[in-house]
Amino acid sequence: MVGPAKHRAGHEPLFDVHPLTGASIEVFYADRSLETFGRCGAGWFWCSRRRGFSALGPTVGPFATSYSAYRHALTQARPIDA
């Protein structure tokens, strides 16, 4: 039996703060094929947002890996005004 601390975190969202701009970013996995009528598939996306609030702009992606989405976010994220 697997306890709560040992669950698979393969598609868990990642929240981080950009080290230079202070922007809050979220990297997450989604399948947007139903939302976009098949024009956009499954993959990793990122957006600027504060934890617990909705995104402050469009999501960016899909990316093949969570790491590639995270690296792209680090080059593009803008500060979030308080």
Protein Blocks (a to p, Z undefined) as FASTA:
>chain_A
ZZfklccfklgccddddfklopacddddddfklmnnopaccddddddddehiacfbdced
ddfbfklmmmmmmmmoccddZZ
